[in-house]
Amino acid sequence: MESFVYVIGCADERRYLTYVGWTLDVERRLAQHNAGTGARSTRGRQWVLLHVERFATREDAMSREWHLKRDRRFRKSLTPRADAASRITS
């Protein structure tokens, strides 16, 4: 079954936060995060989608998620896009 890895971001007054996850439906998952019913660490914030990758299997997506969670340089490279997106939606 087709699966996705995603990176979402949120600007805090002191820093920029990112979250990496995997899902079968990116739009539904982003809506869950923004509604406060996603992962506990994402509750109470408004998130924007920064990056999505598609995979043929759930296992491939979960493996990529594991690697992206440890790749701070890549996640940091996405923050300028998120900062601009948050200014547009505010």
C-alpha positions as CSV (number, residue, x, y, z in Angstrom):
1,M,0.0,0.0,0.0
2,E,1.3,3.5,-0.9
3,S,2.7,5.4,2.1
4,F,4.2,8.8,2.7
5,V,6.8,10.4,4.9
6,Y,6.1,14.0,5.7
7,V,7.8,16.9,7.5
8,I,5.7,19.6,9.0
9,G,6.9,22.9,10.6
10,C,5.7,25.5,13.1
11,A,7.2,28.8,14.1
12,D,7.4,29.4,17.8
13,E,8.3,32.9,19.3
14,R,11.9,31.6,20.1
15,R,12.5,28.8,17.5
16,Y,11.3,26.8,14.6
17,L,9.9,23.3,15.2
18,T,9.7,20.4,12.8
19,Y,8.0,17.1,13.1
20,V,8.6,14.0,10.9
21,G,6.0,11.3,10.5
22,W,4.6,8.7,8.1
23,T,1.0,8.2,7.0
24,L,-1.2,6.7,4.3
25,D,-3.0,10.1,3.8
26,V,-1.0,13.3,4.2
27,E,-3.9,15.8,4.1
28,R,-5.8,13.9,6.8
29,R,-2.8,13.6,9.0
30,L,-1.9,17.3,8.7
31,A,-5.5,18.1,9.7
32,Q,-5.2,15.8,12.7
33,H,-2.0,17.6,13.8
34,N,-3.7,21.0,13.4
35,A,-6.8,19.8,15.3
36,G,-4.8,18.6,18.2
37,T,-5.5,15.0,17.7
38,G,-2.1,14.1,16.1
39,A,1.0,13.2,18.0
40,R,1.2,14.6,21.5
41,S,4.3,16.8,20.7
42,T,2.4,18.6,17.9
43,R,-0.7,19.6,19.9
44,G,-1.6,23.2,20.5
45,R,0.3,24.5,17.4
46,Q,-0.6,25.3,13.7
47,W,1.6,23.3,11.4
48,V,2.4,23.7,7.7
49,L,3.5,21.0,5.3
50,L,7.2,21.4,4.3
51,H,8.1,18.1,2.6
52,V,6.5,14.9,1.4
53,E,8.0,11.7,-0.1
54,R,6.0,8.8,-1.5
55,F,6.9,5.1,-1.0
56,A,5.5,1.8,-2.3
57,T,5.4,0.1,1.1
58,R,4.8,1.1,4.7
59,E,8.1,-0.5,5.7
60,D,10.0,1.8,3.2
61,A,8.2,4.9,4.6
62,M,8.9,3.9,8.2
63,S,12.6,3.4,7.4
64,R,12.9,6.8,5.7
65,E,11.0,8.4,8.6
66,W,13.7,7.0,11.0
67,H,16.5,8.5,8.8
68,L,14.8,11.9,8.5
69,K,14.2,12.2,12.2
70,R,18.0,12.0,12.6
71,D,18.8,14.3,9.7
72,R,18.7,17.7,11.4
73,R,20.6,19.4,8.6
74,F,17.9,18.5,6.1
75,R,15.1,19.5,8.4
76,K,16.8,22.8,9.1
77,S,17.1,23.4,5.4
78,L,13.3,23.3,5.2
79,T,12.6,26.0,7.8
80,P,12.9,29.1,5.5
81,R,10.0,27.7,3.4
82,A,8.0,27.1,6.6
83,D,8.7,30.6,7.9
84,A,7.4,32.1,4.6
85,A,4.4,29.8,4.6
86,S,3.5,30.7,8.2
87,R,3.6,34.4,7.3
88,I,1.2,33.9,4.4
89,T,-1.3,31.9,6.5
90,S,-1.2,34.3,9.5
